[in-house]
Amino acid sequence: MLSNGYQEIYLFRFDEKIGNVFILAGDNIQIVIPPDGEWYFI
């Protein structure tokens, strides 16, 4: 979704202990993806 909207991805982080993925993109887009796969905006 981010790449199709031509948003730059500035930070991609995987937390090994919790299993969450954190993405910082675009002007102020922050997304968290927990292990269950249901992503949400912060």
PDB file with SEQRES, HELIX, SHEET and CRYST1 records, atoms N, CA, C and O in Angstrom:
SEQRES   1 A   42  MET LEU SER ASN GLY TYR GLN GLU ILE TYR LEU PHE ARG          
SEQRES   2 A   42  PHE ASP GLU LYS ILE GLY ASN VAL PHE ILE LEU ALA GLY          
SEQRES   3 A   42  ASP ASN ILE GLN ILE VAL ILE PRO PRO ASP GLY GLU TRP          
SEQRES   4 A   42  TYR PHE ILE                                                  
SHEET    1 AA1 3 ILE A   9  PHE A  14  0                                        
SHEET    2 AA1 3 VAL A  21  ALA A  25 -1                                        
SHEET    3 AA1 3 ILE A  29  ILE A  33 -1                                        
CRYST1    1.000    1.000    1.000  90.00  90.00  90.00 P 1           1          
ATOM      1  N   MET A   1       0.824  -1.189   0.000  1.00  0.00           N  
ATOM      2  CA  MET A   1       0.000   0.000   0.000  1.00  0.00           C  
ATOM      3  C   MET A   1       0.870   1.256   0.000  1.00  0.00           C  
ATOM      4  O   MET A   1       0.577   2.207  -0.725  1.00  0.00           O  
ATOM      5  N   LEU A   2       1.917   1.271   0.788  1.00  0.00           N  
ATOM      6  CA  LEU A   2       2.779   2.449   0.849  1.00  0.00           C  
ATOM      7  C   LEU A   2       3.529   2.666  -0.457  1.00  0.00           C  
ATOM      8  O   LEU A   2       3.624   3.793  -0.943  1.00  0.00           O  
ATOM      9  N   SER A   3       4.056   1.601  -1.019  1.00  0.00           N  
ATOM     10  CA  SER A   3       4.814   1.752  -2.261  1.00  0.00           C  
ATOM     11  C   SER A   3       3.896   2.096  -3.428  1.00  0.00           C  
ATOM     12  O   SER A   3       4.311   2.818  -4.334  1.00  0.00           O  
ATOM     13  N   ASN A   4       2.665   1.603  -3.433  1.00  0.00           N  
ATOM     14  CA  ASN A   4       1.726   1.944  -4.497  1.00  0.00           C  
ATOM     15  C   ASN A   4       1.290   3.401  -4.412  1.00  0.00           C  
ATOM     16  O   ASN A   4       0.941   4.005  -5.427  1.00  0.00           O  
ATOM     17  N   GLY A   5       1.307   3.968  -3.211  1.00  0.00           N  
ATOM     18  CA  GLY A   5       0.952   5.379  -3.018  1.00  0.00           C  
ATOM     19  C   GLY A   5       2.160   6.293  -3.121  1.00  0.00           C  
ATOM     20  O   GLY A   5       2.061   7.482  -2.817  1.00  0.00           O  
ATOM     21  N   TYR A   6       3.300   5.760  -3.546  1.00  0.00           N  
ATOM     22  CA  TYR A   6       4.544   6.506  -3.712  1.00  0.00           C  
ATOM     23  C   TYR A   6       4.968   7.197  -2.422  1.00  0.00           C  
ATOM     24  O   TYR A   6       5.433   8.336  -2.448  1.00  0.00           O  
ATOM     25  N   GLN A   7       4.809   6.509  -1.298  1.00  0.00           N  
ATOM     26  CA  GLN A   7       5.263   7.018  -0.016  1.00  0.00           C  
ATOM     27  C   GLN A   7       6.637   6.436   0.284  1.00  0.00           C  
ATOM     28  O   GLN A   7       6.861   5.234   0.135  1.00  0.00           O  
ATOM     29  N   GLU A   8       7.549   7.294   0.707  1.00  0.00           N  
ATOM     30  CA  GLU A   8       8.875   6.812   1.082  1.00  0.00           C  
ATOM     31  C   GLU A   8       8.800   6.118   2.428  1.00  0.00           C  
ATOM     32  O   GLU A   8       8.107   6.584   3.333  1.00  0.00           O  
ATOM     33  N   ILE A   9       9.507   5.009   2.565  1.00  0.00           N  
ATOM     34  CA  ILE A   9       9.586   4.307   3.835  1.00  0.00           C  
ATOM     35  C   ILE A   9      10.917   4.697   4.473  1.00  0.00           C  
ATOM     36  O   ILE A   9      11.986   4.398   3.942  1.00  0.00           O  
ATOM     37  N   TYR A  10      10.831   5.376   5.630  1.00  0.00           N  
ATOM     38  CA  TYR A  10      12.029   5.889   6.298  1.00  0.00           C  
ATOM     39  C   TYR A  10      12.605   4.906   7.311  1.00  0.00           C  
ATOM     40  O   TYR A  10      13.819   4.838   7.501  1.00  0.00           O  
ATOM     41  N   LEU A  11      11.724   4.148   7.959  1.00  0.00           N  
ATOM     42  CA  LEU A  11      12.185   3.234   8.995  1.00  0.00           C  
ATOM     43  C   LEU A  11      11.332   1.978   8.979  1.00  0.00           C  
ATOM     44  O   LEU A  11      10.105   2.044   8.907  1.00  0.00           O  
ATOM     45  N   PHE A  12      11.993   0.843   9.046  1.00  0.00           N  
ATOM     46  CA  PHE A  12      11.324  -0.456   9.121  1.00  0.00           C  
ATOM     47  C   PHE A  12      12.013  -1.206  10.237  1.00  0.00           C  
ATOM     48  O   PHE A  12      13.212  -1.475  10.159  1.00  0.00           O  
ATOM     49  N   ARG A  13      11.264  -1.549  11.283  1.00  0.00           N  
ATOM     50  CA  ARG A  13      11.881  -2.202  12.446  1.00  0.00           C  
ATOM     51  C   ARG A  13      11.076  -3.420  12.872  1.00  0.00           C  
ATOM     52  O   ARG A  13       9.847  -3.383  12.924  1.00  0.00           O  
ATOM     53  N   PHE A  14      11.787  -4.500  13.176  1.00  0.00           N  
ATOM     54  CA  PHE A  14      11.164  -5.722  13.677  1.00  0.00           C  
ATOM     55  C   PHE A  14      11.616  -5.946  15.107  1.00  0.00           C  
ATOM     56  O   PHE A  14      12.815  -6.040  15.370  1.00  0.00           O  
ATOM     57  N   ASP A  15      10.666  -6.033  16.043  1.00  0.00           N  
ATOM     58  CA  ASP A  15      10.965  -6.301  17.440  1.00  0.00           C  
ATOM     59  C   ASP A  15      10.902  -7.808  17.665  1.00  0.00           C  
ATOM     60  O   ASP A  15       9.820  -8.394  17.649  1.00  0.00           O  
ATOM     61  N   GLU A  16      12.049  -8.432  17.874  1.00  0.00           N  
ATOM     62  CA  GLU A  16      12.116  -9.890  18.004  1.00  0.00           C  
ATOM     63  C   GLU A  16      11.411 -10.396  19.251  1.00  0.00           C  
ATOM     64  O   GLU A  16      10.818 -11.474  19.221  1.00  0.00           O  
ATOM     65  N   LYS A  17      11.459  -9.652  20.341  1.00  0.00           N  
ATOM     66  CA  LYS A  17      10.849 -10.103  21.595  1.00  0.00           C  
ATOM     67  C   LYS A  17       9.324 -10.128  21.502  1.00  0.00           C  
ATOM     68  O   LYS A  17       8.693 -11.102  21.912  1.00  0.00           O  
ATOM     69  N   ILE A  18       8.737  -9.071  20.969  1.00  0.00           N  
ATOM     70  CA  ILE A  18       7.278  -8.951  20.892  1.00  0.00           C  
ATOM     71  C   ILE A  18       6.758  -9.508  19.570  1.00  0.00           C  
ATOM     72  O   ILE A  18       5.651 -10.043  19.511  1.00  0.00           O  
ATOM     73  N   GLY A  19       7.552  -9.382  18.513  1.00  0.00           N  
ATOM     74  CA  GLY A  19       7.138  -9.860  17.194  1.00  0.00           C  
ATOM     75  C   GLY A  19       6.435  -8.803  16.367  1.00  0.00           C  
ATOM     76  O   GLY A  19       5.864  -9.112  15.321  1.00  0.00           O  
ATOM     77  N   ASN A  20       6.469  -7.545  16.826  1.00  0.00           N  
ATOM     78  CA  ASN A  20       5.834  -6.450  16.093  1.00  0.00           C  
ATOM     79  C   ASN A  20       6.744  -5.903  15.004  1.00  0.00           C  
ATOM     80  O   ASN A  20       7.969  -5.927  15.124  1.00  0.00           O  
ATOM     81  N   VAL A  21       6.122  -5.410  13.938  1.00  0.00           N  
ATOM     82  CA  VAL A  21       6.831  -4.686  12.896  1.00  0.00           C  
ATOM     83  C   VAL A  21       6.360  -3.246  12.970  1.00  0.00           C  
ATOM     84  O   VAL A  21       5.157  -2.993  13.040  1.00  0.00           O  
ATOM     85  N   PHE A  22       7.296  -2.289  12.957  1.00  0.00           N  
ATOM     86  CA  PHE A  22       6.988  -0.867  12.994  1.00  0.00           C  
ATOM     87  C   PHE A  22       7.475  -0.244  11.694  1.00  0.00           C  
ATOM     88  O   PHE A  22       8.607  -0.482  11.273  1.00  0.00           O  
ATOM     89  N   ILE A  23       6.625   0.552  11.060  1.00  0.00           N  
ATOM     90  CA  ILE A  23       6.980   1.216   9.803  1.00  0.00           C  
ATOM     91  C   ILE A  23       6.710   2.710   9.949  1.00  0.00           C  
ATOM     92  O   ILE A  23       5.621   3.114  10.357  1.00  0.00           O  
ATOM     93  N   LEU A  24       7.704   3.523   9.615  1.00  0.00           N  
ATOM     94  CA  LEU A  24       7.556   4.978   9.559  1.00  0.00           C  
ATOM     95  C   LEU A  24       7.705   5.371   8.095  1.00  0.00           C  
ATOM     96  O   LEU A  24       8.733   5.096   7.476  1.00  0.00           O  
ATOM     97  N   ALA A  25       6.676   6.018   7.540  1.00  0.00           N  
ATOM     98  CA  ALA A  25       6.675   6.324   6.106  1.00  0.00           C  
ATOM     99  C   ALA A  25       5.999   7.664   5.848  1.00  0.00           C  
ATOM    100  O   ALA A  25       5.304   8.213   6.702  1.00  0.00           O  
ATOM    101  N   GLY A  26       6.228   8.171   4.636  1.00  0.00           N  
ATOM    102  CA  GLY A  26       5.572   9.398   4.198  1.00  0.00           C  
ATOM    103  C   GLY A  26       5.843  10.569   5.110  1.00  0.00           C  
ATOM    104  O   GLY A  26       6.884  10.636   5.763  1.00  0.00           O  
ATOM    105  N   ASP A  27       4.882  11.509   5.152  1.00  0.00           N  
ATOM    106  CA  ASP A  27       5.048  12.699   5.978  1.00  0.00           C  
ATOM    107  C   ASP A  27       4.914  12.383   7.459  1.00  0.00           C  
ATOM    108  O   ASP A  27       5.703  12.873   8.266  1.00  0.00           O  
ATOM    109  N   ASN A  28       3.933  11.575   7.830  1.00  0.00           N  
ATOM    110  CA  ASN A  28       3.729  11.261   9.237  1.00  0.00           C  
ATOM    111  C   ASN A  28       2.892   9.989   9.375  1.00  0.00           C  
ATOM    112  O   ASN A  28       1.923   9.965  10.134  1.00  0.00           O  
ATOM    113  N   ILE A  29       3.254   8.953   8.660  1.00  0.00           N  
ATOM    114  CA  ILE A  29       2.518   7.694   8.703  1.00  0.00           C  
ATOM    115  C   ILE A  29       3.298   6.714   9.563  1.00  0.00           C  
ATOM    116  O   ILE A  29       4.452   6.400   9.271  1.00  0.00           O  
ATOM    117  N   GLN A  30       2.663   6.233  10.624  1.00  0.00           N  
ATOM    118  CA  GLN A  30       3.266   5.245  11.500  1.00  0.00           C  
ATOM    119  C   GLN A  30       2.330   4.043  11.567  1.00  0.00           C  
ATOM    120  O   GLN A  30       1.150   4.178  11.891  1.00  0.00           O  
ATOM    121  N   ILE A  31       2.864   2.879  11.260  1.00  0.00           N  
ATOM    122  CA  ILE A  31       2.064   1.657  11.225  1.00  0.00           C  
ATOM    123  C   ILE A  31       2.725   0.602  12.094  1.00  0.00           C  
ATOM    124  O   ILE A  31       3.943   0.428  12.059  1.00  0.00           O  
ATOM    125  N   VAL A  32       1.910  -0.102  12.875  1.00  0.00           N  
ATOM    126  CA  VAL A  32       2.385  -1.227  13.676  1.00  0.00           C  
ATOM    127  C   VAL A  32       1.665  -2.479  13.186  1.00  0.00           C  
ATOM    128  O   VAL A  32       0.452  -2.481  12.980  1.00  0.00           O  
ATOM    129  N   ILE A  33       2.446  -3.543  13.005  1.00  0.00           N  
ATOM    130  CA  ILE A  33       1.883  -4.826  12.591  1.00  0.00           C  
ATOM    131  C   ILE A  33       2.265  -5.853  13.654  1.00  0.00           C  
ATOM    132  O   ILE A  33       3.418  -6.282  13.711  1.00  0.00           O  
ATOM    133  N   PRO A  34       1.308  -6.253  14.499  1.00  0.00           N  
ATOM    134  CA  PRO A  34       1.594  -7.283  15.506  1.00  0.00           C  
ATOM    135  C   PRO A  34       1.650  -8.672  14.861  1.00  0.00           C  
ATOM    136  O   PRO A  34       1.326  -8.825  13.683  1.00  0.00           O  
ATOM    137  N   PRO A  35       2.056  -9.669  15.625  1.00  0.00           N  
ATOM    138  CA  PRO A  35       2.198 -11.017  15.056  1.00  0.00           C  
ATOM    139  C   PRO A  35       0.925 -11.591  14.431  1.00  0.00           C  
ATOM    140  O   PRO A  35       1.010 -12.453  13.556  1.00  0.00           O  
ATOM    141  N   ASP A  36      -0.253 -11.129  14.861  1.00  0.00           N  
ATOM    142  CA  ASP A  36      -1.487 -11.663  14.284  1.00  0.00           C  
ATOM    143  C   ASP A  36      -1.776 -11.114  12.889  1.00  0.00           C  
ATOM    144  O   ASP A  36      -2.681 -11.598  12.209  1.00  0.00           O  
ATOM    145  N   GLY A  37      -0.998 -10.087  12.448  1.00  0.00           N  
ATOM    146  CA  GLY A  37      -1.124  -9.574  11.095  1.00  0.00           C  
ATOM    147  C   GLY A  37      -2.126  -8.444  10.918  1.00  0.00           C  
ATOM    148  O   GLY A  37      -2.217  -7.877   9.829  1.00  0.00           O  
ATOM    149  N   GLU A  38      -2.882  -8.102  11.957  1.00  0.00           N  
ATOM    150  CA  GLU A  38      -3.849  -7.003  11.883  1.00  0.00           C  
ATOM    151  C   GLU A  38      -3.109  -5.692  12.105  1.00  0.00           C  
ATOM    152  O   GLU A  38      -2.769  -5.362  13.241  1.00  0.00           O  
ATOM    153  N   TRP A  39      -2.855  -4.936  11.032  1.00  0.00           N  
ATOM    154  CA  TRP A  39      -2.071  -3.715  11.153  1.00  0.00           C  
ATOM    155  C   TRP A  39      -2.958  -2.541  11.534  1.00  0.00           C  
ATOM    156  O   TRP A  39      -4.165  -2.558  11.296  1.00  0.00           O  
ATOM    157  N   TYR A  40      -2.344  -1.514  12.132  1.00  0.00           N  
ATOM    158  CA  TYR A  40      -3.070  -0.307  12.516  1.00  0.00           C  
ATOM    159  C   TYR A  40      -2.138   0.889  12.524  1.00  0.00           C  
ATOM    160  O   TYR A  40      -0.923   0.747  12.668  1.00  0.00           O  
ATOM    161  N   PHE A  41      -2.724   2.077  12.368  1.00  0.00           N  
ATOM    162  CA  PHE A  41      -1.983   3.339  12.416  1.00  0.00           C  
ATOM    163  C   PHE A  41      -1.803   3.781  13.857  1.00  0.00           C  
ATOM    164  O   PHE A  41      -2.644   3.511  14.714  1.00  0.00           O  
ATOM    165  N   ILE A  42      -0.708   4.457  14.109  1.00  0.00           N  
ATOM    166  CA  ILE A  42      -0.486   5.076  15.423  1.00  0.00           C  
ATOM    167  C   ILE A  42      -0.821   6.541  15.297  1.00  0.00           C  
ATOM    168  O   ILE A  42      -0.715   7.285  16.272  1.00  0.00           O  
TER     169      ILE A  42                                                      
END                                                                             
